[in-house]
Amino acid sequence: MIALLVGLVLLLFAVYSVLPVPWSMQWWPDVMAFLKGGIPVAALLIGLIALFVGFADIKDKMEAKKEEREAQEAEAAEAPGSAGSST
């Protein structure tokens, strides 16, 4: 309940602070300046995170292929021995 009230108060404050009426704070130009400066920084951070995730994905795929290849080699090495012991 407290979170709902805090969210409502903050939402109302945000709307009040950017309204272009004389009795409000009229922060809209400042908000736009912040967004103009923040969007490139956010794009940079999101791009870096995407790069790290992409590299980790490639690394995981390479490791999975290596483990699959090792499992197939182990099966191939065990196959002749297990066929002879079962008869």
C-alpha positions, 0 to 999 in steps of 0.5 A, a space after each residue: 500500500 505504501 509503494 502504491 502511494 509513493 508511486 502515485 505521489 511521484 507520478 503526480 510530482 513528475 506531471 506537475 513539474 513539467 506542465 507548461 502552466 504558470 503555477 508549475 515548475 516548468 521543467 520541461 526544457 530541462 527534462 528534454 536537455 537531460 534526455 538529449 544528453 542521456 540517450 547517447 549514454 544509455 545507448 552506449 551502455 546498452 550496446 556494451 551489455 549487448 556485446 558482452 552478452 553476445 560474446 558470452 553466447 558465442 563462448 557458450 556455444 563453442 563450449 557446448 560443441 566441444 563437450 558434444 564432440 568429447 561425448 561422441 568421442 567417448 561413446 565411440 571409444 566405449 562402443 567396441 568394448 561394451 559390445 564385446 563384454 555383453 556377449 
